[in-house]
Amino acid sequence: MKKIVLKHVNNSFNYGTAMMAINFIEYLTVNSDEEIEFLLDIKDDINLKRIESELTVNCKLKKLKYYEKKRKNQSTIFAKIFSKIETFKKYYFDLKELFKVKTDTIVYLGGDDLSEYYTSSGIILQLLELYFLSKKKNVFLISQTIGPFSSWRKTLSKYLLNNCSIYTRDPVSTRYIKNILKLNKVIESRDLAFLDLPKQNIKYHKEVLNKYSIDGKNYITIIPSGLYSHYTEDFQNYIRCWKNIISKLIKKTNRPIVLLPHVVKPDVADDRNIIKQVVNSLDEKEIVKYINKAILPSEARAIIGGSYCIISGRMHPAISSFQNKVPAITLSYSIKYKGVIAEGLGFPELVIEANNKNKWDNEEIVEKVFDKFIYLEKNYIMIENKIKSKVEEIKKNILLHIKELSKFLSNN
């Protein structure tokens, strides 16, 4: 039996993260000549069972020992120092446990954990972990957007990532890794979430829409990101703009609105923190459907896939949307949107650069979203046909790389 450690899959309540894990496990198992045991860095049995419930293949999933960081209020300098110490302890714990596992293969799933858009100190610890492991084991970084790095971190990352095999998910990241970081073990692929989920079919989608009392193909799904600070420091302006986007769509179209969180844990990133505020700010006559509980990733995809279009502050809902041949308007805060959607998928006209406080202060974002929606309506058939062609090409690309990886693992 082949053993594979699968990292960055600890939170099944981030539906995008879960989709990548589900598809990697499913498709690698289907394309393998031998039985595989996957060792997941997953928090608890609840998360493990959610992943298991989404699979159709027979494979063995086990939890690695997991270090749960203690959390303290971040309002004081002492709490922040405590948090840094906890982060260091977690990476040290993980490294020790990974060296104990009797396998030569460790896979880190993307998307942009190795990016300075989140935390620079955590990146250094991740890079060190990858460096030490890749000296002794086969380390694969799959579905990755890596960088950009600034200052001395750029030089350091060149050295620490040198032994890792990297499968990117977009041409922008590929160019950066090859031309700036000067790394050679790089293959340009695409995000694993572009593949069909194991349960994904017309019958299942209809069952999900019936379960949540949603009428198919007429509604607009909206996913505001819970990480508002990536867009603006002003929380109230962020809420107001999303409220006005919805109000304007309700007023100008006859389409129902479905509000769907795509990340519901941890609390700090929960999209419902934003959606609840938006719903409370709407007028009584502005009726929306709000999916306010945690659901399965396949259910989220079914809801997205039944839409006329989606408007999203999260990138993975957009991937699910395009994957279902449904157009998505995305509000970008990082290079990954340009790489995956604008260049990788070929839809720059549906991406809005939104990480600009002024655009939220003066409600320019509201106008830009509506302008994109009008463009989408006028060009819907053309966009739909282009999506079909591009997504089929992407799926073939990913499956080819999974088969290549399977052959490598069988021979090692």
Summary of the structure (lengths in Angstrom):
residues: 412
radius of gyration: 20.9
end to end distance: 12.2
largest distance: 62.7
contacts: 1400
relative contact order: 0.12
helix: 51%
strand: 14%
